[in-house]
Amino acid sequence: MFLRPGFCSMQLKPYKKDFEHSYAFGVFPTLELLTYRPEQVLQVLVSSRGSRNEGVQKIVAIGEDKRIPVEVNDKLVERLSPKENAYAIGVFSKYKAQLDNSANHVALVNPSDMGNLGTIMRTMVGFGVTNLALIRPAADIFDPRAIRASMGAIFQLSFQYFDSFGVYRERFERELYPFMTDGKIPLDKLEFKRPYTLIFGNESAGLPDEYREMGTSVSIPHSKRVDSLNLTVAVGIGLYEASRTGF
C-alpha cells in the first residue's frame, strides 16, 4: 500500500461543503467509486476490522491494480465517519459531469434533504436515467450523506447545478413533464416523448404554480386520504412509468 504524492491522509478532516474533496463511506459506495470514477480517487482508507470482508479485499486488489493509494487507518476511519461504522472510505476529488442533451433527464427544483437526494440518484440509475439537473438552492450532491444514501450510484450519474430552471430550459431542448398534485394529465394516461425531463419540486412545497404552464404537467393518481406523495416515492413512480416505454 502506498500514498499518492501530494496527498497525505493526516490532512483529512470531517467533510465541509467548501472542501475540494469528499468521501464515499462504506464498502459498496467505495467499490462504485473505484469502478466508475477511478481517475478521481485520491486515496482509500480501510479499517482493520474489515480485513476479512470480501468487499474490502476487492478494494485492496483494485487499489494495487490501478495504483490507487490504500491505507489501513482505524483512527482516521472512525474520525471521518463516527456514525457510519464504515469498513472503507473512498477519498475523491470533486468533479463536474455535463448533462447529455440527447438523453432523458430528471430535474429537482430546490431539493434539500440529503437522504432523499441519494435515494433518488440510486432510483434513477435503477431505471436507466443517468442525467440529473439540480436547481439552486439545492442540497450538496457531494455531501457524504447523499453519497451514502445513493449507495455509490452518484458515480454513474452526470449532474449539473443551475441557478434557475429558466437557465436549464435555455440550454436543453426537450419535452418537459412537471409533476404536480393538480397536473393536467394523470401519469397512467401520459405518452412520453423523448428526450424528456421529469421535473419535481421541493420536499415540502412541491413545484410553484408557474410550472403548470411549462410543458405537460402530470399528476400521480392516489387516495385522497393523503395530500401528496413523498418526493422519493413520486420520482420512483414517475421513472417506472416512463421506463415502460423502454430504457
C-alpha positions in Angstrom: 0.0 0.0 0.0 1.2 3.5 -0.8 0.2 7.2 -0.6 -0.2 9.3 -3.7 2.4 12.1 -3.7 1.0 15.4 -2.6 -1.9 14.0 -0.6 -1.5 13.0 3.0 -4.1 11.2 5.0 -3.2 13.3 8.1 -4.8 16.3 6.3 -8.2 14.8 6.2 -11.0 16.2 8.3 -14.7 15.7 8.6 -16.5 16.9 5.5 -17.3 20.5 4.8 -19.1 21.8 1.7 -16.2 24.1 0.7 -13.7 21.2 0.5 -12.3 20.3 -2.9 -12.7 16.6 -2.0 -15.3 14.4 -0.5 -15.8 10.9 0.9 -17.7 7.7 0.0 -18.4 6.0 3.3 -18.8 2.2 3.2 -17.5 -0.8 1.2 -20.1 -0.8 -1.6 -20.0 3.0 -2.3 -16.2 2.9 -2.3 -16.3 0.0 -4.8 -18.7 2.0 -7.0 -16.3 5.0 -6.8 -13.3 2.8 -7.8 -15.3 1.2 -10.7 -16.9 4.3 -12.3 -14.6 7.2 -11.2 -11.2 5.8 -10.5 -9.5 8.9 -12.0 -11.0 11.0 -9.2 -9.8 8.8 -6.3 -7.1 10.4 -4.1 -6.9 7.6 -1.5 -8.8 4.8 0.1 -8.9 4.2 3.9 -9.8 0.9 5.3 -10.4 -0.4 8.8 -8.6 -3.4 10.2 -12.0 -4.6 11.4 -12.9 -5.3 7.8 -9.8 -7.3 6.9 -11.8 -10.4 6.3 -14.6 -8.6 4.4 -14.8 -9.7 0.8 -15.5 -6.2 -0.4 -12.5 -4.8 1.5 -10.4 -7.4 -0.1 -11.7 -6.3 -3.5 -10.9 -2.7 -2.7 -7.3 -3.6 -1.8 -6.9 -5.6 -5.0 -8.3 -2.8 -7.2 -6.0 -0.3 -5.4 -3.0 -2.5 -6.2 -4.1 -3.0 -9.8 -4.8 0.7 -10.5 -2.1 2.1 -8.3 -4.6 3.8 -6.1 -3.4 4.5 -2.5 -4.9 2.2 0.1 -4.1 2.7 3.8 -5.2 0.8 6.9 -6.0 3.6 9.4 -8.6 2.7 12.1 -8.4 6.1 13.9 -8.9 8.1 10.8 -11.8 5.9 9.5 -13.5 6.4 12.9 -12.9 10.1 13.0 -14.2 10.8 9.5 -17.3 8.6 9.8 -18.2 8.3 13.5 -21.8 7.3 12.9 -21.3 5.2 9.8 -19.4 2.2 11.3 -17.6 2.0 7.9 -15.0 -0.5 6.9 -13.8 1.6 4.0 -13.8 5.3 2.9 -13.1 6.4 -0.6 -11.5 9.9 -0.7 -12.0 11.6 -4.1 -11.7 14.9 -5.8 -14.9 16.7 -6.6 -15.6 16.8 -10.4 -18.0 18.2 -13.0 -20.1 16.0 -15.2 -22.0 17.7 -18.0 -25.5 16.6 -18.9 -26.2 14.8 -22.2 -28.6 16.8 -24.4 -29.8 13.7 -26.2 -30.6 11.8 -23.0 -33.6 11.8 -20.7 -33.2 13.9 -17.5 -34.6 14.3 -14.0 -34.7 17.9 -12.7 -35.0 18.5 -9.0 -36.1 22.0 -8.0 -34.6 23.1 -4.7 -34.1 19.6 -3.1 -33.0 20.0 0.5 -32.8 16.5 2.1 -29.5 14.6 1.6 -31.2 11.2 2.1 -33.8 11.9 -0.4 -31.3 13.1 -2.9 -29.2 10.0 -2.5 -32.2 7.7 -2.8 -33.3 9.5 -6.0 -29.9 9.1 -7.6 -30.0 5.3 -6.9 -33.5 5.1 -8.2 -32.5 7.0 -11.4 -29.7 4.6 -12.1 -32.1 1.7 -11.5 -34.4 2.9 -14.2 -31.7 3.9 -16.7 -32.0 7.7 -16.4 -28.5 9.0 -15.6 -28.7 12.7 -16.1 -29.7 14.9 -13.1 -30.3 18.7 -13.1 -30.3 20.4 -9.7 -32.0 23.9 -9.5 -30.5 26.1 -6.8 -30.8 26.5 -3.9 -30.2 22.7 -3.6 -28.6 20.2 -1.4 -24.9 19.4 -1.8 -24.7 16.4 -4.1 -21.1 15.6 -2.8 -22.1 15.5 0.9 -21.2 12.1 2.2 -24.7 11.6 3.5 -26.1 11.9 -0.1 -23.4 9.7 -1.5 -24.0 7.1 1.2 -27.8 7.2 0.6 -27.1 6.7 -3.1 -25.0 3.6 -2.3 -22.5 5.0 -4.8 -25.0 5.4 -7.6 -23.8 9.0 -7.9 -20.7 7.8 -9.6 -22.8 6.5 -12.6 -24.6 9.9 -13.0 -24.0 13.1 -14.9 -25.3 16.1 -13.0 -25.2 19.9 -13.1 -26.4 22.7 -10.9 -28.4 25.6 -12.4 -29.2 29.0 -10.9 -32.8 28.8 -12.1 -35.0 26.5 -14.2 -35.0 29.2 -16.8 -31.3 28.7 -17.3 -31.7 25.0 -17.6 -34.6 25.4 -20.1 -32.5 27.6 -22.3 -29.7 25.0 -22.5 -31.8 21.9 -23.3 -34.5 21.5 -26.0 -36.9 18.7 -24.9 -40.3 17.6 -23.6 -40.9 18.9 -20.1 -43.1 17.0 -17.6 -43.5 18.8 -14.3 -45.1 16.6 -11.6 -47.8 18.4 -9.6 -50.6 17.4 -7.4 -53.0 19.1 -9.8 -51.2 18.3 -13.0 -53.3 18.3 -16.2 -52.7 14.6 -17.2 -52.8 11.6 -14.9 -49.5 9.7 -15.2 -51.1 6.5 -16.4 -52.6 8.4 -19.4 -49.4 10.1 -20.4 -47.5 9.1 -23.6 -43.9 10.2 -23.0 -42.0 11.8 -25.8 -38.2 11.6 -25.8 -35.9 13.2 -24.9 -37.8 14.3 -21.8 -37.2 15.9 -18.4 -39.2 14.8 -15.4 -39.4 17.8 -13.0 -40.0 17.5 -9.3 -40.3 20.2 -6.6 -39.1 20.6 -3.1 -39.9 18.0 -0.4 -42.3 20.4 1.4 -43.6 22.8 -1.2 -43.6 21.0 -4.5 -43.4 23.0 -7.7 -44.5 26.6 -7.9 -47.7 27.3 -9.9 -45.8 28.7 -12.9 -44.5 25.2 -13.7 -48.0 24.2 -14.6 -47.6 26.0 -17.9 -44.2 24.5 -18.7 -44.6 21.5 -21.0 -47.2 19.0 -19.9 -48.0 18.9 -16.2 -48.5 15.5 -14.7 -50.4 14.1 -11.7 -49.9 10.8 -9.9 -53.4 9.4 -9.0 -53.6 8.3 -5.4 -56.0 8.1 -2.5 -57.5 11.3 -1.2 -56.5 10.2 2.3 -53.1 11.8 1.7 -52.5 15.2 0.1 -49.3 14.2 -1.7 -46.7 11.5 -2.0 -43.1 11.6 -0.6 -40.7 13.1 -3.1 -38.6 9.9 -3.5 -41.7 7.8 -4.0 -43.1 10.2 -6.6 -39.8 10.2 -8.5 -39.7 6.4 -8.4 -43.2 6.1 -9.7 -42.5 8.6 -12.5 -39.4 6.9 -13.6 -41.0 3.5 -13.5 -43.9 4.6 -15.7 -41.5 6.4 -18.1 -39.3 3.3 -18.3 -42.3 1.2 -19.6 -41.7 2.7 -23.0 -38.1 1.4 -22.9 -34.9 2.4 -21.2 
